[in-house]
Amino acid sequence: MKVILKQDVKGLGQSEAIVEVAEGYARNYLIPRGLAVEASDGRIRELNLRKKAEKNKKDRAHAEAVKLAERIEGKVIKIKMRSGEGGKLFGSVTTREIAEVMERVYGIKIDRKQIELKEPLKSLGSFSLTVRLHPGVQAKFNLVVTAD
């Protein structure tokens, strides 16, 4: 009997997989526990449509991320901060401030969590940073921190 798995089943398959199982196993275990449904033509068609829609959505998100990466690539962001002796900042430059300046200056809205910054910047200088926009899509830009 063919069934469509609604959840991952160890030793059988992952969610939304169409598998062939013994009829007793399907009727007495999988279907009553809500782990699977019988694979009728209509359900298979519906599953294929849902998978196609998800793929289109992922492709669209990837294309948008590539366009955004092209806009960000090579940009220079300048932030002025108060500093003390030796170029040490009073405070630090965080991803939130970088994202706000990027939106204000270039009109590019990115989430602060997408900016890769191991720790807040606490000194003057020029830094090369990376933005991860989508799996496999990233862009590099320069950040210049100057004295106020």
C-alpha positions as CSV (number, residue, x, y, z in Angstrom):
1,M,0.0,0.0,0.0
2,K,1.3,3.5,-0.9
3,V,1.2,6.1,1.8
4,I,2.3,9.8,2.1
5,L,4.2,10.4,5.3
6,K,3.0,13.4,7.3
7,Q,6.0,13.2,9.7
8,D,9.5,11.7,9.6
9,V,9.3,8.0,10.5
10,K,12.6,6.4,11.5
11,G,13.6,3.6,9.2
12,L,10.9,4.5,6.7
13,G,11.3,8.0,5.3
14,Q,11.0,11.7,5.8
15,S,7.9,13.9,5.8
16,E,6.1,14.2,2.5
17,A,7.7,11.1,1.1
18,I,5.6,8.6,-0.8
19,V,6.5,5.1,0.4
20,E,5.2,1.5,-0.2
21,V,4.4,-0.3,3.1
22,A,2.5,-3.4,4.2
23,E,-1.2,-2.8,4.3
24,G,-1.5,-3.9,7.9
25,Y,1.4,-1.6,9.0
26,A,-0.3,1.4,7.3
27,R,-3.9,0.7,8.5
28,N,-3.0,-0.3,12.1
29,Y,0.0,1.9,12.9
30,L,0.8,4.8,10.5
31,I,-2.6,6.1,9.7
32,P,-4.2,5.9,13.2
33,R,-1.3,7.7,14.7
34,G,-1.4,10.5,12.1
35,L,2.0,9.6,10.7
36,A,0.7,9.0,7.2
37,V,-2.3,9.2,4.9
38,E,-3.2,6.9,2.1
39,A,-1.7,8.0,-1.2
40,S,-4.6,8.7,-3.5
41,D,-4.2,10.4,-6.9
42,G,-5.7,13.6,-5.5
43,R,-3.3,13.7,-2.5
44,I,-0.3,12.9,-4.7
45,R,-1.3,15.8,-7.1
46,E,-1.8,18.1,-4.1
47,L,1.7,17.1,-2.7
48,N,3.4,17.8,-6.1
49,L,1.7,21.2,-6.4
50,R,2.8,22.1,-2.8
51,K,6.4,21.0,-3.5
52,K,6.4,23.0,-6.8
53,A,5.1,26.1,-5.0
54,E,7.7,25.8,-2.3
55,K,10.5,25.5,-4.9
56,N,9.2,28.6,-6.7
57,K,9.2,30.5,-3.4
58,K,12.8,29.5,-2.6
59,D,13.9,30.3,-6.2
60,R,12.3,33.8,-5.9
61,A,13.9,34.4,-2.5
62,H,17.3,33.4,-3.9
63,A,16.9,35.7,-6.9
64,E,16.0,38.6,-4.6
65,A,19.0,37.9,-2.4
66,V,21.3,37.8,-5.4
67,K,20.0,41.2,-6.6
68,L,20.5,42.7,-3.1
69,A,24.0,41.2,-2.9
70,E,24.9,43.0,-6.1
71,R,23.6,46.3,-4.6
72,I,25.6,45.8,-1.4
73,E,28.9,44.5,-2.9
74,G,31.7,47.0,-2.6
75,K,29.8,49.7,-0.7
76,V,31.6,51.8,1.8
77,I,29.8,52.7,5.0
78,K,31.2,55.5,7.2
79,I,30.4,55.8,10.9
80,K,31.6,58.6,13.1
81,M,32.2,57.7,16.8
82,R,33.7,59.5,19.8
83,S,37.1,58.1,20.5
84,G,39.8,58.5,23.1
85,E,43.6,58.1,23.0
86,G,45.0,55.5,20.8
87,G,41.9,55.2,18.6
88,K,39.8,53.4,21.2
89,L,36.1,54.2,21.0
90,F,33.8,55.3,23.8
91,G,31.3,52.4,23.3
92,S,31.4,50.2,20.2
93,V,30.0,49.8,16.7
94,T,27.3,47.1,16.6
95,T,25.5,45.4,13.8
96,R,22.4,47.4,14.6
97,E,24.2,50.7,13.9
98,I,25.7,49.3,10.7
99,A,22.2,48.2,9.4
100,E,20.7,51.6,10.3
101,V,23.4,53.5,8.5
102,M,23.2,51.2,5.4
103,E,19.4,51.8,5.3
104,R,19.8,55.6,5.8
105,V,22.6,56.2,3.3
106,Y,21.9,53.6,0.6
107,G,18.3,52.7,1.2
108,I,19.2,49.0,1.5
109,K,17.3,47.4,4.3
110,I,19.0,44.3,5.8
111,D,18.5,42.5,9.1
112,R,21.2,43.1,11.6
113,K,21.5,39.4,12.2
114,Q,22.7,38.9,8.6
115,I,25.8,41.0,9.2
116,E,28.8,38.9,10.3
117,L,30.5,40.5,13.1
118,K,32.3,38.3,15.6
119,E,32.4,41.0,18.3
120,P,31.5,44.7,18.4
121,L,34.1,47.0,16.9
122,K,35.9,49.1,19.6
123,S,38.6,50.9,17.6
124,L,38.9,53.3,14.7
125,G,39.8,52.0,11.3
126,S,38.6,50.3,8.1
127,F,37.0,46.8,8.3
128,S,35.8,44.4,5.7
129,L,32.5,42.8,6.6
130,T,30.3,40.1,5.1
131,V,26.5,40.0,4.9
132,R,24.8,36.6,4.5
133,L,21.6,37.2,2.7
134,H,20.5,33.7,1.8
135,P,22.2,30.2,1.9
136,G,25.0,30.5,-0.6
137,V,24.5,34.3,-1.2
138,Q,26.8,36.7,0.6
139,A,28.1,40.2,-0.1
140,K,31.2,42.0,1.2
141,F,31.3,45.7,2.1
142,N,33.7,48.0,3.9
143,L,33.1,49.8,7.1
144,V,35.1,52.9,8.0
145,V,35.0,54.0,11.6
146,T,36.3,57.6,12.0
147,A,36.7,59.9,15.0
148,D,33.9,62.4,15.6
